Amino acid sequence: MDNFEKKMQQELKEETPLSAEARIAFDNAYTVIATKNKQKKFGFYQPVFMKYALAVIVLLLLFTVTPIGSATINYFFTDIFTNQTLKEQGFVTKQSSATVNKDITIQLAEVYTDDNELGLHFIIDFPKDSPLKKKTIKNYALNFALQKNDKVLFDKGTNLSQQSLKGTLTDTQYYDQKKQQLHINYRYQAKNMIHDLRNAKVVVTKITGYYAKNDAPGYHELKDGEDFTTFTGSWELPITASKIADFKTLHYVLPNINETVQATVSPTTLTITLPKNSVILTESDYKNIYVTPLTQQVATKYPVENIRKVTQAGDEYTQLSFAYHDYDQATQFILSVGEKEYIFYKV
C-alpha cells in the first residue's frame, strides 16, 4: 500500500468540521454572472487512470460520510447562522409564500436582513417533464426584484425599474434529487440595507437554466435552447415582515493606538474602518488578513471578504469586511494583518 492509498484510508476514518473558510468559499461559489469552466481532456495510461479513479471514488465517499459532504446539502440559512442569540431570537425567519406560474412553483422559504446584507432562500418545483430538470443543466439563475409599497428597492434584471443593482449579489444553489426541488440562496450586500420589510414582496420574472458546455476560450453569444433554457412569468412572493426581528449593531474599539479605528459587528458582517495611510494596513498585507473571536470555544478564523475605499465627512478611509457569524459571542476579537495582531474590545 503506497502513501497515497494510506492517506485516503486515513481520510475515510476522520471527520472534519466545516471551517469558516470553507463556508465562506461555499457561499461565494456562484455569482450573478454565470461563468463557464474551461474543461480539457487528457489521456492517461491505465495505471495512472486507475489511481485517479480511486481518488475520485474515495472523494465521493468522503462527501457521503463526513460533515463536509453533508454540508453540501445544508442549504438553509439556519445552518449558516448558528450563533445562539441569532437562533433563539429568530434572525433567519421562515416564510411561507408560494406562487405557481407556467406550472412552476416558486416558494420564498427564508429571509434575513441587517445593516449590511439581505438573504433570500427560494425553493423551486418544476413540472415532471420540464426542460429545466435536464441533468445537463449546470446552474440556474433567477431574475427578481424586491418591492416595497410598489417602490423597487433593488432590481436583478427584471426591468421593473430603471435603477441598476447597487451592491454585491452572490448565490449558492443545490438541486435536491430526492425531493426534486431546486434551492437557491441569494445574498445581497449593500450599504444602508433596508430593515423594514413591511408591505414588501419579491417579484420573480424569469428562471434560466444554463447547460454545461465545453467551449473554447473567447467570447461567443449565448443562444436560447443551445446554451440555456429560460421561462418567463410572474411569481409574486409577499414577505411576512412581522416575523423579522431587529438586531442592533455592536461596536468595538482598538485602544493604545494613535489613530481613529472603528469596528462594528452585525449578524452577518464584521466591518473595520481604518483612516487613510493607517499604520495597521499596507497593500502588501492585503492577502493575509483575518479576524478571530476570543471565546472559550475552538477559535474560528474569518478571512477578509472585501477591501474598499470609502469617504466619510470628506475624509478617505479603508474598509475591511468579514463574513463574521459569531455576532455577540465574543467581547474581544483579534485582527491579524500579516504577522501583526491587534485586539479589539467591545464597547
N, C-alpha and C positions, 0 to 999 in steps of 0.2 A: 504493500500500500504506500503510494508516494505522499508527499506533503500536501498536495492538492486535495486528495481524497480524505486525508486525515482532517484537514481544516473544514471540509464540507460536512463530515460526520460530526465534528465538534459543534458547528453552527446549528445542526439539527437538534442538538441536545440543549442549546441555550435559548433563552428568551430575553429579548432586549426591549426595554420600554421605548416608546416613541419619543424622541427628543424634541425640544422646541425647534431646533434647526430643521429636523425632518418635517415637523408640522408646518413650519413657515414655507419650506420648499414645496410641500404638498399644496398649501394654499395658493401658491403662485405658479402652479404647474400649467395653468391655462390663462390666456389673456384675451382681451376683447377681439383682437385681430387674430384669426386662426392662422397659425404658422404651419409650414409644411416641412417635415423632416426629410433630409436628403438620405436616401437609402442606397447602399451599394451592395452588390453581390460579390461574394468571394468564393473561390474554390478551395476546398480543403482536402488533404489526404485523409483517408479513412480513420487512422488512429487519432489524428488531431480532431477530426469531426466528432468522434465518439466521446472524447474528453469534454468538448464544449457542449455536446448533447447532455452529458452527465451533469454539467454545471447548470444547464437550463432546468433539468428535472429537479435538481436539488433546490434551486431558487424557487421553483414553483411550490415545492413542499414547504419551504420557509414561509412563503406568502400564505400558505394554507394553515400552518400550525403555530406561527408565532404572532405576537402582538402587532408587529409591523404589517404582516399580511392582513390581519383582521382590521387594522387601522384604515386600510384602503376602502372598507365599507362602512366606516364610522363617518358618514357624510352629514350627520345632523350637527347643527351649531352647538347643541348642548354637549357634544363630545369634545368640542374645542375649548369652550369657556367653562373650565372645571373649578374655578375659584369658588369657595364655599359661599361667600356673600352673594356672588352673582347667581349661583344656582338657587339659593334659598329665597332670594328676593325676585327671581324671575327676570334676569336681564334678557335672556332669549325667550320670546313669547311665542307660544304655539298659536297658529292661525288656522282657520277652517274654511276660508272662502275658496270656491272652485267654480269654474265655468267650462261648459262644453261648446265647442265650435268646430265645424268641419270634422266631427266625430273624434276630436282630440280634446282630452280633459286636462286642463292646467289648474293645479292647486297651489295656492300660496300657503306653505306649511309652517314657516318660521320667519320671524322678523326680529332684528335688534337694531339699536341706534344709540349713539352717544355723540360727543362733540366732534369726533374725527371720522366716524365710519358708520355706514348703513349696511346691514346684511339682509339679504332676501334669499330664502330657500324655496325653490319651486320643485314640485313633483308632477311629472307629465305622463299620462297614459295615452298610448297610440292605439288605434283600431287594429284588429288582428292582422290584416294584410297590408298595413301601411308601409310605403317605401321608406319611411323614417325608422323602421325596425330592421332594416337590412344590416347584416353583420359587417358589410363593407364600409359602413359609416364610421369614421374615425372620431369625430366630435360634433357637438351641437352648439348652436347659438340662438339666443332669443333677442328680438327687438322689442323693447318695452320702455315705458315712461312712468314716472311717479308723478301723480297729480294730487293737488290739494285744493278743494273748492274750485275746480276747473282751471287752476293755475298749474302749469307744468313746472315741477321743481327740478327735474333733470330728464333728459331725453336720450335714450340709446337707439338712435336710428329709426324712430317711428314716424318722423315728420309731423308730429302733433304740435310742434313748436319750432320756432326758428333758432332758438338758442342751442348752442353746442354743449356737449358734455364737458363740464369743467371738473377735473379731478382725475383720480385713477380708479379704473374699474377692472377687477380681476374675477376669474371664476374657477371653480372646480366642479367636476361633474362625474357621475357614476351611473352606469346602467345596471339596475338590479335584475339579473336574469331570472331569478326565482319569481319575483312579483311582476316582471315585465314592466318596470317603471324606470323612467329617467329622472335622476335627481341633478339639479343644477343649483349651485350656491354662488351668488354674486356678492362681492364685497366692493362697495363704492366708498372711496376715501376722498374727502374734500374738506376745505376749511369751513368753519361755521356750519357744520351739519345741522339740519333742522330736526329738533327733538319732537316737536308737537306734530304728530301724525293723525290728529283727529280730522275726520272727513277726508282722509287721504285714501287713494287707491292706486294699484298698479294696473296699467293697461298694456297687455301684450298684443302686438300686431303681426308678429311673424316668428316662425320657428324654422331653422335651417339645419340640415344635416350635411356635413362635409365628408366626402368619400376619401378613404385612404388612397393616396396616389404616390407613384414613384416617378416624380417629374425630374427632368433635367434642371440644373440651376438656371436662374434667369426669370424674367417676368413673362407671364402669359395671362390672358384674360380668362377668368373663371366662367364656365358655361353651365347653365342650369341643366340638370339631367346627366351631365357628364362629370362635373366636379362636385356638384352639390344638388340637393333637392330641397325645396322650400314650400311652406304652406303659409299663406296669409289669412288673416281673420281678425277677430276682436275678442279678447278674453279680458274682461274687467274683474279685478280682484280687490274688493274693499279690504282695508286694514282695520282690524279690531284694536283701536288705539287705547281702549280702557284697560287693556292688559299690560301696556308698556309702562314700566317703572322708570323713574328718573334717577340717575346715579351721578352724584357730584364728582367734579374733577378734584383730584388730590394734588397738593403742592409739596415740593421738596426743595431744599436749599443745599448749597455746597459752601460750607464755611471755610475760613482760613485761605481765601484766595482773593487776589486784588482785582477782581472784575465781576461784573454782574452776570450771573448764570441762573437761568430759570429752568425748572423741571416740573412737568405736570404728568399725571397719570390718570387716564380714563379707563373704562373697562376694556377697551380694545388697544390702546396705544400709550406708550411712554414717549414723551417729547422733551428733548433738551434743547434749549435755545442759548447759543453762545454768541458773544459780541464779535464783530469783525476783528481779525488778527488775534484771536484768542490764543493764549499760551497753551491751552488744552489740546488744540487740534491744528494739525497741518495737513496739507493734501497728501503727504506721504503716509499718513496714518489711515487713510480712508478705507483700506482693505482689511483692517484688523480692529474693528470697533464692536463692542458688545456690552450689554449690561447683565448683571447678576443680582437677583434679590438676595438679601441676607435673611434667611429663615432657618428654622431648625430642621427643615426637610432637605432632601438632596438638592443641591444648587442647580438651577437651570440657567444656561447661558442663552440670551436672546441677541442675535446679531442685528446690526443696524439694517433697516429696511429701506430708508430713504434719507438722502442728504440734499438739502436745498437751501438756496439763499432767500431770505425774506427781509422785508422792510417794515419796521415798526417805528412810528413817530419820526419818520425821516432818517432813521439810523438803520444800517445794514447788519444783519445777523446771519449766522449759520444755524440751521435747524436739523437736528437728528431725530429720526422717528424709528421706533421699535415696535414690532407686533408683540406687545407685552400683555400677558393674560393673568398675571398674579394679582393685579388690582391692589386691594388693601392688605394683602397678606404680609407684606414686609414694611417695616418702618424705616429701613435703610436699604439702599442698593449701591452696587459698585459699578461705575463706568470705567471700562477698560479701553484704553486707546494705545495700541501697540503694547509696550511694556509698562506704560504708566497706568495708575489706578487712582480713582477719585471716589470718595464715599459721600453719597447724598443722604440727607436726613429729612424725614417727614416733618412738616411744619405743624 
